[in-house]
Amino acid sequence: MNQVTTTLYERLGRREGITRITADLMKNHLANPLVNARYMNSEDLARVERRAVEFFCAGTGGPESYSGKDMVATHKGMNINEQEFMTVIDDAMDALQKNGIDEAVRNEVLAILWSMRREVLRV
């Protein structure tokens, strides 16, 4: 078996790549009628984006630390449904593809996002 020698953080382009991917992800969410109200009504969308960059950097093996709430606390009371969750994942996959992330790495990110569903859905 071929051992992976780089972190997911490195394969996503380190902080610079993750920042670009996250910017595209936010654009996708704002353009998506199934979830855009959740983002357009945010008091501080720039803070949401900064926290998302921190979260993805820290969670993929980067040296950054995450200063936000955990996933349950972040999504508590939002009553996110399955369609919204899948829409957010689709938007993420699109942002990854737009940034030239290969299919194997996109699938790795997909598995991570899918694993968080119980911390996001209807909490």
Rosetta blueprint (number, residue, H / E / L):
1 M L
2 N L
3 Q L
4 V L
5 T L
6 T L
7 T L
8 L H
9 Y H
10 E H
11 R H
12 L L
13 G L
14 R H
15 R H
16 E H
17 G H
18 I H
19 T H
20 R H
21 I H
22 T H
23 A H
24 D H
25 L H
26 M H
27 K H
28 N H
29 H H
30 L H
31 A H
32 N L
33 P L
34 L L
35 V L
36 N H
37 A H
38 R H
39 Y H
40 M H
41 N L
42 S L
43 E L
44 D L
45 L H
46 A H
47 R H
48 V H
49 E H
50 R H
51 R H
52 A H
53 V H
54 E H
55 F H
56 F H
57 C H
58 A H
59 G H
60 T L
61 G L
62 G L
63 P L
64 E L
65 S L
66 Y L
67 S L
68 G L
69 K L
70 D L
71 M H
72 V H
73 A H
74 T H
75 H H
76 K L
77 G L
78 M L
79 N L
80 I E
81 N L
82 E H
83 Q H
84 E H
85 F H
86 M H
87 T H
88 V H
89 I H
90 D H
91 D H
92 A H
93 M H
94 D H
95 A H
96 L H
97 Q H
98 K H
99 N L
100 G L
101 I L
102 D L
103 E H
104 A H
105 V H
106 R H
107 N H
108 E H
109 V H
110 L H
111 A H
112 I H
113 L H
114 W H
115 S H
116 M L
117 R H
118 R H
119 E H
120 V H
121 L E
122 R L
123 V L
